[in-house]
């Protein structure tokens, strides 16, 4: 997410990070710790591919195929023993096919967004390389299933819920009905929904994205993540997800109308600057989502600023 000059300046450090993960990939076929232990491997594998592509670091064809295959196998679909009438169908599991066959650890719009982003980029790469049609079909089918899953997560008002699995306790904003069939939308999930649909080829003019953007524009607050109003304060989601929200929101802001886009960009840049500590790090006082670890909060804040810098709304010289 850094400007190109900084990417090149720190490329050796990035390569060391990939080398750390490569040892686990050799053992598990997915992004893993060097000893082979798994830690959200579907997320990690998608981010591994996306990061290498953004840094323009080539990957051997067999390694790329192995990682893409892991992501395809992690989708909740027929190959894993799920039928189209399953509420989880088309979403992505936290684990690959061999690690959780016939069951799901739970699908959600966040991991689905990261996988769709990685698969859409892989699809574009194969199209540009004029690879055989049979290599494109599995990607196109997985993306189509993922798109349908994401659309099921969208609520009537335009915002997105974390998952469309009924009665799931993973819906952090809880439910609007006693039957637990109407999950309440919230802002981070809505950003993920927009970015998921954009990866599937939808544009700001398409109704699903337009409605979600409108939902966000009507909730401009930054101190707490919108959508958790009315929940017990001890739940802590509104504060615990703040830096994840800033990173996702910064990527979504170009979809806003011109007036809200400009105002929201300026507000987010100012807010992040005010939150930065004197030595350069960021930290969330809430431990709800581990953003109280400066490595987590600072990475997310830097991602947000990276998007704002690309839009020339933050002075690049002040990025240190």
C-alpha positions, 0 to 999 in steps of 0.5 A, a space after each residue: 500500500 506504500 508509494 512505489 519509492 517506499 516499496 522499493 526501499 523496503 523490498 528486502 524486508 518484504 522478501 524476508 517476510 515472504 521467505 518466513 511464510 514460504 517455509 510453512 507453505 512448503 509444508 502445508 500448501 497454504 500460508 502457514 507458520 514455518 513449523 506448519 501450524 495454521 493461523 487463519 490460512 485462508 486469510 493468510 493465503 489470499 493476502 500472501 498472493 495479493 501482497 506479492 502481486 502488489 509488490 510485483 514479486 513473481 511466484 513460480 507457476 507451480 507455487 501459485 497454482 498450489 495457493 490458488 488451489 487452496 483458496 478454491 478448495 476453501 470455498 463452501 461448495 459441492 467439493 466440500 460436501 455442501 449444496 446450493 441451498 446451504 446458507 454458507 454456500 459460496 462463502 469461504 471457510 477459515 480452513 482449506 478443503 483437506 482441513 475441514 471437509 464436510 464441515 465449515 468453521 463459519 463463513 463471513 464477508 471479511 474472509 470472502 472479500 480477501 479471497 475474492 480480491 485475490 481470485 479476481 486478480 488471478 483471473 485478470 492475470 490469466 486472461 492477460 497471459 491468454 491462458 487456456 479457457 479451462 484454467 479460467 473456468 474454476 476461477 469464474 465459477 468460484 467468483 460467481 458463487 462468492 458474489 451470490 454469497 455476498 449479495 445474501 449478506 446485504 440487508 434491505 437498507 443497503 448495509 451488510 451483515 458479517 454472515 448470512 448464516 442464520 442465528 450465527 453468533 458471529 454477527 457482531 451487531 446481533 439481530 433485529 428480530 427474536 428469530 435471529 433471521 435478520 442480522 443487523 448490518 454494520 460499517 466494517 462488514 459493509 465496506 467488505 461487501 462493497 469491496 467484494 462486489 467490486 472484485 466481482 466486477 460491479 461498479 458504483 452505478 450498480 444498485 448493490 454498491 450504490 445502496 451500501 455506499 449510501 448506507 455508509 454516507 449516512 453514518 459518517 462517524 469515526 470515533 466508533 464503528 457505525 452499526 453497533 448503536 444500542 448494543 451493550 457497551 461491554 460488547 466493545 465491537 464499535 471501538 475494537 474494530 476501529 482501525 480495521 474500519 479505517 483501512 477498509 473505509 479508506 479503500 471504499 471512499 472513492 465510491 462516495 459522491 464527490 462532496 462526501 468523498 472529499 469531506 470524508 477523506 479529509 476527516 479520516 486523514 485528520 482523525 488518523 493524524 490525531 491518533 498517531 503517537 509521538 514515535 509514529 505508532 498507532 494503538 487501539 485502547 480496546 483489546 477486542 480485536 487485538 488492535 491494542 497490539 501496535 503492530 496490528 493497529 499501525 499496519 491498518 492505519 498505514 493501509 488507510 493512509 496508503 489509500 489516502 496518499 494515492 488520492 493525493 489527499 495526504 502529503 506524501 512527505 509527511 508519511 513518515 
